[in-house]
Amino acid sequence: MRTLDLKPSHKRIAAYHASLADFAKLGVKHETAVRAAFQALLEDCTSLVNKGRADKWKLVPEYSLKTKAGAKITPDGALLDSFRLLHGLWEAKDTADDLDREITKKFKLGYPRDNILFQSPTRAVLVQDGEKALDLDISSPEHLVTVLKGFFEYQAPAFDEWEKAVAEFKDKLPEIGRQMTEIVRAEKKVNKVFAEAFDGFVALCRQALNPNLAVAAVEEMLIQHILTERIFRKIFDVGEFMQRNNIAAEIEKVVIALTSRSFSRDKFLRELDRFYVAIEDAADTIPDFSEKQKFLNTVYEQFFQGFAVERADTLGIVYTPQEIVDFMLASVEEILKTEFGRGLGDPGVHVIDPFVGTGNFMVNLIRRLPKTRLEHKYKHELHCNEVMLLPYYVAAMNIEHTFWEQTGHYEAFEGICLVDTFETAEAAQKEFEFFNPENTKRVKRQKAAPIFVVL
């Protein structure tokens, strides 16, 4: 839980009231102007509660999100942490507004009631856990501090264990990985069924991903799968994903062989149960699937950095900010129109993201495509590759769910391949098996496609 070290005599409080007085002298009362003073105060308070903490909060103005009913809302501000989890909302009004009526209107639209601050220059109403927690005249410095402390120091029940669990998991994960590696290596020596399955899996990986792939890298892939399967299953309620996805199903065969003698996956992971529950509870606070995607992306990045820092460094794992993704897709669309007289949604414009990561570019593209052309593009003209297992899983789910959001029906995305894009070019002149028959079919289809756009 965070504490806000703020007193009524603090210069930030005086600066806020002085700013309102300056507006009043000029006869300025409209919301856009007067809310700027309160936004500056909230940003100052955010800096105060961030002091000495690794996980920094950020006040994001005009932050759009979806309600539980799926409606889009845009409060004046939102408090987000580095995992994009929401810790509070702020809605500003001016003195001409009937604040009680405005609060009723916002709640009818589906605004969350966990921790939301409604504020006008002279009054603030703080609603927490569905109840009015404070209703004060903030012309008083003492009342203003009371409201701010109440807003910033609130801790939702779902977050009680979250911060502790994340910090603990970061410390514990490398050791969990080492223990799992030792189990895998020990089982290879005494469990013939697993040894054969693992050797076959290594051969598949070398054939599909890289002929020089180290055994240790394949062990890591297997361990990543074991450690993250529950996260995919519980957060996204996709219990069948690991059976439905052709790569995940292949790895599950190896896991089943690993557990055939004595190793229990559930028993081994029991000590991480608190961390899994913390992730699941935190994810439950996010009603919008696309926001859950972003949350999982961050969990993945944090997880991988803790599990295999050296590989994260050598593979250059860096994800493009969403704003840059938006700009790049808009730029590609503009160039296609001006230079080729075509658009991303036109028939025959095959698009590939050769290093798809967790799928941000493909998700953005699917949302841009005209609904009338989306299904054809999705089935035949969108392609992407990923060489690492976890982002491949995340990308597949993100892309498939985005298609479901846009069309109302689920369809597996057959345009994604677990493969090294460079390796597909190297193997152009010979028959080559890429992991399993389904993945091979996808790679061959991609290699034969008349790719027009490379993202």
LODREN-66017 format. One record per residue (C-alpha): y, z negated, x negated; residue in one letter. Coordinates in steps of 0.25 Angstrom, whole numbers, padded with zeros to 4 digits, always signed. Layout:
REM residues N
YZXA
...
This chain:
REM residues 455
+0000+0000+0000M
+0014+0004-0005R
+0026-0005-0005T
+0040-0001-0004L
+0049-0009-0013D
+0062-0008-0005L
+0073-0018-0001K
+0085-0017+0009P
+0094-0018-0003S
+0088-0006-0010H
+0097+0005-0014K
+0088+0015-0006R
+0091+0008+0007I
+0106+0008+0004A
+0106+0023+0000A
+0099+0026+0014Y
+0109+0019+0022H
+0121+0025+0014A
+0115+0039+0016S
+0115+0037+0031L
+0129+0031+0030A
+0134+0044+0023D
+0127+0053+0034F
+0134+0045+0045A
+0148+0046+0038K
+0146+0061+0039L
+0141+0061+0053G
+0127+0066+0049V
+0116+0060+0058K
+0106+0071+0060H
+0092+0068+0056E
+0090+0078+0044T
+0102+0072+0037A
+0099+0057+0039V
+0084+0058+0037R
+0087+0062+0022A
+0092+0048+0019A
+0079+0042+0025F
+0071+0052+0017Q
+0077+0048+0004A
+0075+0034+0007L
+0060+0037+0010L
+0058+0044-0003E
+0064+0033-0010D
+0054+0023-0004C
+0043+0033-0007T
+0047+0032-0022S
+0047+0017-0021L
+0033+0016-0015V
+0027+0026-0025N
+0031+0017-0037K
+0019+0014-0046G
+0010+0022-0037R
+0001+0034-0041A
+0000+0039-0027D
+0014+0043-0023K
+0019+0045-0009W
+0029+0056-0006K
+0039+0057+0006L
+0037+0071+0011V
+0048+0076+0020P
+0045+0085+0032E
+0030+0083+0030Y
+0022+0091+0040S
+0008+0086+0045L
-0001+0087+0057K
-0004+0077+0067T
-0018+0073+0071K
-0016+0083+0083A
-0013+0094+0073G
+0002+0095+0076A
+0012+0097+0064K
+0023+0087+0062I
+0033+0085+0051T
+0039+0071+0049P
+0051+0070+0041D
+0043+0063+0030G
+0029+0059+0026A
+0024+0050+0015L
+0013+0056+0008L
+0004+0051-0004D
-0001+0060-0015S
-0014+0063-0006F
-0005+0068+0005R
-0008+0056+0014L
+0002+0052+0024L
+0008+0038+0023H
+0020+0039+0032G
+0029+0048+0040L
+0044+0048+0042W
+0052+0054+0054E
+0067+0054+0053A
+0077+0055+0065K
+0092+0053+0066D
+0100+0043+0074T
+0102+0053+0086A
+0087+0053+0088D
+0079+0044+0098D
+0070+0038+0087L
+0060+0032+0098D
+0059+0046+0105R
+0057+0053+0092E
+0046+0044+0088I
+0039+0047+0101T
+0041+0062+0099K
+0035+0061+0085K
+0022+0053+0090F
+0020+0063+0101K
+0019+0074+0091L
+0009+0066+0083G
+0016+0060+0072Y
+0007+0050+0065P
+0010+0035+0068R
+0004+0029+0055D
+0017+0027+0047N
+0029+0035+0052I
+0043+0031+0051L
+0053+0036+0061F
+0068+0034+0056Q
+0082+0037+0060S
+0094+0032+0052P
+0095+0019+0059T
+0081+0016+0064R
+0066+0017+0059A
+0053+0016+0067V
+0040+0015+0059L
+0027+0018+0066V
+0014+0013+0059Q
+0000+0014+0064D
+0005+0019+0077G
+0014+0007+0080E
+0029+0005+0078K
+0030-0004+0065A
+0045-0004+0063L
+0057+0000+0071D
+0070-0004+0064L
+0085-0001+0062D
+0085+0005+0048I
+0100+0003+0047S
+0096-0010+0041S
+0091-0009+0026P
+0081-0020+0029E
+0075-0013+0041H
+0075+0000+0033L
+0067-0006+0022V
+0057-0012+0032T
+0055+0002+0038V
+0053+0008+0024L
+0044-0002+0019K
+0035-0001+0032G
+0034+0014+0031F
+0031+0014+0016F
+0022+0002+0015E
+0013+0006+0027Y
-0001+0009+0023Q
-0010+0016+0033A
-0024+0010+0035P
-0031+0023+0030A
-0023+0021+0017F
-0027+0007+0014D
-0038+0011+0004E
-0033+0024+0001W
-0024+0022-0012E
-0034+0012-0018K
-0046+0021-0015A
-0039+0033-0022V
-0035+0025-0034A
-0049+0019-0035E
-0056+0032-0033F
-0048+0039-0044K
-0053+0028-0054D
-0067+0028-0049K
-0070+0043-0047L
-0072+0046-0062P
-0082+0035-0063E
-0089+0040-0050I
-0089+0054-0056G
-0096+0049-0068R
-0106+0041-0060Q
-0110+0053-0052M
-0111+0062-0064T
-0121+0052-0070E
-0129+0052-0057I
-0129+0067-0057V
-0134+0068-0071R
-0144+0057-0070A
-0150+0064-0057E
-0151+0077-0065K
-0161+0070-0074K
-0170+0064-0064V
-0168+0071-0051N
-0175+0085-0052K
-0170+0090-0038V
-0155+0087-0042F
-0157+0092-0056A
-0161+0106-0051E
-0151+0106-0040A
-0140+0102-0050F
-0144+0113-0060D
-0144+0123-0049G
-0130+0119-0045F
-0125+0120-0059V
-0131+0134-0060A
-0124+0138-0047L
-0111+0132-0052C
-0111+0139-0066R
-0115+0152-0059Q
-0104+0151-0048A
-0093+0143-0056L
-0094+0144-0071N
-0106+0147-0080P
-0101+0137-0089N
-0099+0126-0079L
-0103+0113-0085A
-0114+0104-0079V
-0104+0093-0078A
-0095+0101-0070A
-0106+0104-0060V
-0109+0089-0059E
-0094+0086-0056E
-0095+0096-0045M
-0107+0089-0039L
-0100+0076-0040I
-0087+0081-0034Q
-0095+0085-0022H
-0102+0072-0020I
-0089+0064-0022L
-0081+0072-0012T
-0091+0077-0001E
-0087+0065+0008R
-0072+0067+0007I
-0074+0082+0012F
-0084+0077+0023R
-0076+0065+0028K
-0061+0069+0026I
-0063+0083+0033F
-0074+0080+0042D
-0082+0091+0036V
-0096+0085+0035G
-0102+0099+0034E
-0093+0105+0023F
-0103+0101+0012M
-0114+0108+0019Q
-0106+0120+0024R
-0099+0123+0011N
-0108+0132+0003N
-0104+0125-0011I
-0105+0111-0005A
-0118+0114+0001A
-0123+0118-0013E
-0118+0106-0020I
-0124+0097-0009E
-0138+0102-0012K
-0136+0097-0026V
-0131+0083-0021V
-0143+0082-0012I
-0152+0084-0024A
-0144+0074-0032L
-0147+0064-0021T
-0161+0068-0019S
-0167+0057-0028R
-0158+0044-0028S
-0143+0047-0029F
-0136+0043-0016S
-0122+0050-0014R
-0118+0041-0003D
-0121+0028-0011K
-0114+0034-0024F
-0102+0037-0016L
-0101+0023-0009R
-0092+0017-0019E
-0082+0028-0016L
-0083+0026-0001D
-0069+0018-0001R
-0062+0030-0007F
-0069+0040+0002Y
-0065+0032+0014V
-0051+0031+0009A
-0050+0046+0008I
-0056+0048+0022E
-0046+0037+0028D
-0034+0044+0021A
-0038+0058+0026A
-0040+0052+0040D
-0025+0050+0040T
-0023+0065+0038I
-0024+0072+0052P
-0021+0086+0046D
-0033+0094+0039F
-0024+0101+0030S
-0018+0088+0025E
-0032+0083+0023K
-0034+0095+0015Q
-0022+0091+0006K
-0027+0077+0005F
-0041+0081+0001L
-0035+0090-0010N
-0028+0078-0016T
-0040+0069-0015V
-0048+0081-0022Y
-0037+0082-0033E
-0037+0067-0035Q
-0052+0066-0035F
-0054+0077-0045F
-0044+0072-0054Q
-0051+0058-0054G
-0065+0065-0055F
-0063+0075-0066A
-0050+0075-0072V
-0054+0084-0084E
-0059+0095-0075R
-0047+0094-0066A
-0038+0097-0078D
-0046+0108-0084T
-0048+0115-0071L
-0033+0114-0068G
-0034+0108-0054I
-0020+0109-0049V
-0017+0112-0034Y
-0005+0120-0029T
+0005+0112-0021P
+0005+0117-0006Q
+0019+0122-0007E
+0015+0131-0018I
+0003+0136-0010V
+0012+0139+0001D
+0022+0147-0008F
+0011+0155-0015M
+0004+0159-0002L
+0018+0163+0004A
+0021+0171-0009S
+0008+0179-0008V
+0010+0182+0006E
+0024+0187+0003E
+0019+0196-0009I
+0008+0202-0001L
+0018+0206+0010K
+0029+0211+0000T
+0020+0218-0010E
+0008+0222-0002F
+0012+0222+0012G
+0000+0213+0016R
-0001+0198+0019G
-0012+0187+0016L
-0017+0189+0030G
-0019+0204+0029D
-0033+0210+0030P
-0039+0213+0016G
-0030+0203+0008V
-0040+0195+0001H
-0035+0182-0005V
-0041+0173-0015I
-0038+0160-0021D
-0046+0160-0034P
-0044+0145-0037F
-0043+0139-0023V
-0043+0124-0026G
-0043+0116-0013T
-0039+0128-0005G
-0024+0127-0003N
-0020+0141-0005F
-0031+0146+0005M
-0028+0136+0015V
-0013+0140+0015N
-0017+0155+0016L
-0026+0152+0028I
-0015+0145+0035R
-0006+0157+0032R
-0015+0168+0037L
-0013+0174+0051P
-0023+0168+0061K
-0027+0182+0065T
-0032+0185+0051R
-0036+0172+0046L
-0051+0173+0050E
-0053+0186+0043H
-0045+0182+0030K
-0053+0168+0030Y
-0067+0175+0031K
-0064+0187+0022H
-0052+0187+0014E
-0049+0173+0008L
-0056+0169-0005H
-0055+0157-0014C
-0063+0151-0026N
-0064+0137-0032E
-0072+0133-0044V
-0071+0118-0041M
-0080+0111-0031L
-0070+0101-0024L
-0058+0110-0022P
-0068+0121-0017Y
-0073+0111-0006Y
-0059+0107-0003V
-0054+0122-0002A
-0066+0126+0007A
-0063+0115+0017M
-0048+0117+0017N
-0049+0132+0019I
-0060+0131+0030E
-0052+0120+0037H
-0039+0128+0037T
-0046+0140+0043F
-0051+0131+0054W
-0037+0126+0056E
-0032+0140+0057Q
-0043+0146+0066T
-0049+0134+0073G
-0063+0137+0068H
-0071+0134+0056Y
-0076+0144+0046E
-0081+0142+0032A
-0072+0149+0021F
-0081+0159+0014E
-0070+0163+0005G
-0071+0151-0005I
-0080+0151-0017C
-0084+0141-0027L
-0082+0149-0039V
-0074+0151-0052D
-0065+0163-0048T
-0065+0167-0063F
-0080+0167-0063E
-0081+0177-0051T
-0073+0187-0059A
-0082+0185-0072E
-0094+0187-0064A
-0089+0200-0057A
-0100+0209-0063Q
-0112+0201-0060K
-0120+0195-0049E
-0116+0180-0048F
-0120+0169-0040E
-0108+0159-0036F
-0114+0146-0033F
-0122+0149-0021N
-0125+0162-0012P
-0113+0158-0002E
-0103+0156-0013N
-0108+0168-0021T
-0106+0177-0008K
-0092+0172-0007R
-0089+0175-0021V
-0094+0189-0021K
-0086+0191-0008R
-0074+0186-0015Q
-0076+0195-0027K
-0078+0207-0018A
-0065+0204-0010A
-0052+0212-0013P
-0044+0201-0017I
-0029+0204-0014F
-0022+0190-0016V
-0026+0179-0026V
-0020+0166-0024L
